[in-house]
Amino acid sequence: MRLQDARENAKVVSALNIAKATLLNRVRGGRLSDTNSQLLKIYFLAQDIHERANSSHYRYQELAEVFYHSDVMFRLQRLLRLQAKACMEVSHCLTLSQPYQHGQDSVKALDELYESLEYIKAQENPAWKPLVSQLEYLFRNLATVERQLFNISNPELTQGEEDKEIADYDAHSLREKAARIWAQMTPKSLLFRHAVRLSLTLAVGYGIIQGFELQRGYWILLTILFVCQANYSATRSKLTQRISGTLVGLLAGLPLLTLFPDLTGQLVLMVLFGVLSSLSEPPITPWRPPLSPCWC
């Protein structure tokens, strides 16, 4: 579940970065229109909601064990689900350019969570004191998210003083670009080590091609280029995929060559499988610095 959550979180961060890049392009075009200015404020709210929902510094395992027989964890889960549903409704309204009206279900869920938390505090159990503080932090975080969702149509009501402009991580001037390139010219840089490793590996592969006089040795270079990644785990994963893909291709290709011996049919299959392969690839998004976690 944690691995799946991490993957979904990566998708959310990628979507936020794409939205930010789009808004930045509109800002560079001149003064923001009222519509774009409203979208910029909503982007800040979405970023803050994501950071609060993504907070991982609470002792969730201890909370689940100590309050197993209490309804407070259920109340937290229900409120999170309702707020997630509200976020989906906000995105739907933004797509259709319709005003968003916040429902009362999550407001009621927040009130029920407050009552459950007050009941736990009234027990005055000394062993629960550190965990009750954790529950209060969680409640304040979710209450802030609820207020932001309630005022999504008027984001200026929840806009903080710190959110005055959107962060731009792109290098625009030649000096900034040169400075970023020079900053990577050190063995401590992951990109520098990957570049050196990839260059040496390609040189060794080319040497093998020349030494054995291979007619179709370019496949060695292509395999090195595809498999060699910036870290060991990614390289191992790519290598496994490459080997399994080659075996599957051989098992599927031999019968197809028997069924379609003429060149025309083989060309049609090549185009068909090429299109299907491109559709199955995930979209490539530009790398952005990760969003910092919320420690409030």
N, C-alpha and C positions, 0 to 999 in steps of 0.2 A: 504493500500500500504506500509506503514511503517513497519507493522508487517511482511508482506511478504518479504520486503527487509531485515529485521533482520534475518529471517529464511534463506534466501539465503546467507547472510553474514556469518552465522554460518557454513553453508556448505563449503564456501570458506576457512574459518579459519581452519576447520577440514581437508580439503584437503591439505592446506599448512603445517599443522602439520604432516600429514602422509608423505608428501614429505620430510620434514625436518628429520623425524625419519629415513626414508630410506637412505637419504644422510649420516646421522650420522653413520649408520651401515656400510656403505661403507668406511667411513673415518677410523673407528676403525679397519677395516681389513688391514690397511696399508696405503701406500702412494696413494693419489688419482691419477687415470689415467687422461689423457687429457680430455676424454669424461665426466667423473664424475666431473672434475674441471670446465668444461664448464657448466654443469648442475647446479653446486653449484652457479656459478655467475648468471645464469638465475633465480635461486631461489631467490637470493637477489633482482633482478629486479622485479620479480613477487610480492615479499613482499612489496617493495616500491610502486609499482603501486597500490596494494590493499589498502595500507594505505592512499595514496593520493585520490583514488576514494571513500574511506570510510570516508573521513573527514566530520564531521557534525557540525563544529563550524561556518559555514557561515550562514547569516541570509536569508535563502532561501525564506521564506514566504514574507519578505519585498521586496526582489528582484523581486519576481513574481508579487507582487502588483504594485510596482512603475514602472517596465519596462514591464507592461502587453502589451502595444501597440508597444513595440520595438521588433526587431528581435534577440536581443542579447541572450535571454533565449532559443529561438529556436536553435540558433547557438551552444550554450552550449550543449543542448540535442543531437543535431545531431553529434557533435564531440564525446560525450561520447558513443553514439551508435556505431559509426565507430571504436572507440578504443576498445570497447567490442568485436566487430566482429573481429578486428585484434588479440585480445587475443585468441579467439577461433581458428583462423587460426594458431597462434603460437603453441597452444596445439596439433593441428592436425599434424603440421610439426614435432614436437617433437616425437609424437607417431610413425610416419613413418620414423623418422631419416632423414628428408629432410631439406635442408636449407630454411629459411624463407625470403621472399622478401616483404618488406613493401610497400603497395600500396600508391597511390597518393591521394586517396579520402580524407583521414583524414588530410593530409598535406594541401590540398586545403581548407578543412573545418576550419582548424586552421587559415589560412590566412583570411578567410571570418570573423571569429570571431574577429580577430585583427582589421579588418577594421570597424566592427560594434562597437567595444569598442572605437576606436579612434573617431568615429562619436559622440558617447555619450559624450566623454570627451570634444569634441569641442563645445558642447552646453553650457558648463560652468554654469550649473545649481547649485547654492549653496546647494539646498536641496538634490542633488544627490551625493554630495562629499563623505560622508561616505560609500555609497553603491557602488560608482565607485571604491573605494579602495578594496571593497570586490570582485568586478568583476575582478580587476587586479590580486588579489591573486588567484582566480579561474583560470584565464588565465595562470598564471605562473605554477600552478600545472599541468594543462592539457598540457601545452607546454613541461614540463619535462617528462610527461608520453609519449608524442609523440616522444620525442628524444630517450627515452629508447626503445620504440617499433621499432624505425627506426634502432637502433643499437643492436637489439636483437641477431643478428648473431655474433656480436662482443661486448659482454657485458663488456669487460674490458675497453671500451671507456667511459662508463658511471659509472664505479665502483668507489664509493667514498672511501676515506681513512678509514671511520668508519666501512666499511663492510669487515673486514679482516678474520673473522671466524664466523661460525654458532653457535648460542647459544644452549647449551645443558642443559636442565632442569632436566635430569634424575640423580638420586643419584646412584653412582657406588660403592663407598666404604661402608663398614659396619658402619663406623662412620657417614657418611652423612645420611644413612638410619635411624640410631638411632636418630640423631639430628632432622630429619623431623618428626619422630613419637613423640618425646618428645615435639616438638613445638605445636603439636595438643592437648596436655594434659592440656587444659584449657577450662573453660566454655565459653570463648569468641570464641572458634573455632566452626565453623559450623559442621564439621565432628564429633567433640566430643559430641556436643548436640544431633546430629542425632544418634550416637551410643548409648548414654544413653537412649534416647527416644525409640529406637527400642528394646533395651534389656528389658526395663520395660514393653513395650507393649507385647512382646513375653512371658514374665513371667506371665502377667495377662491372656493372651490367654491360656497358658498351665494350669494355675489354673482353668480356666473355663472348660477345657477339663476334668481335674481330678475331679472337683466338680460335674459335671453333668454326668460323666462316659460315655462320647460320644465315640462311636465305630469308627467313622471316623472324629475325631476332628482335624486330621492333616490339614484339609482344613482351619481351623481357623488360624493356624500358617502360612500356605502358603499365605493366604489373607493378613495377617499383613505384611509379608515380601515383598509382591508385592506392596501393597498400600502405606505403610509408606515410604515417601520420605524425602529428606533433607530440604524441605521448604513446607510451607502451600499450596501454589498454585499448586505445583506438586502433593502433596498428594491428594488434592481435585480432580484434574484432573484424577489421577489414580483410585480414589474411584468411580468417575462417570463412567469411562471406565469399571471397574470391575462389577458394578451393571448392566449396560446396556449389557455387554457381557454375564453375567449370564442369564439375561432375554432372550436375543436372543438365547443363547444356549439351554434354556428350550423349547422355541417355535419351534426351528428347530430340537431339539433332539427327542422330543416325536413322531413326524410323522416318523422320520427315524427309530426309534426303532420299530414302527409298520410295516414299509416296510421291515426292515431287522431284523426279530426276532431271526435268528440263530446267534451263536457266531462267526462264520467265517466271515460273512458279517459285523458284528460290528467291528471286529478286522481290517478288510480292511479299513473301514471308519475312524477308529482311526488313522491308519498310514497315510491315505490320508490327513485328516485335520491337523495332526501334522506337515506334510511336508509343507502344505500351510501356516500354522501359522508361521513356521520358516522362510519361504520365505518373508512373509509380514513384519517381524521385521526389523527395520533399523539397519545397521551395527554399532557395538559398537567400538568406537575409544577411545584411551587413552586420558585422560584430559591433556591439555597443558595450560600454562599461556597465556592469550589473548594477541594478538598483540597490542602494544601501538599505539594510533592514531597519525597521522602526524600533527604537529602544525607549519609546515613551511609555 
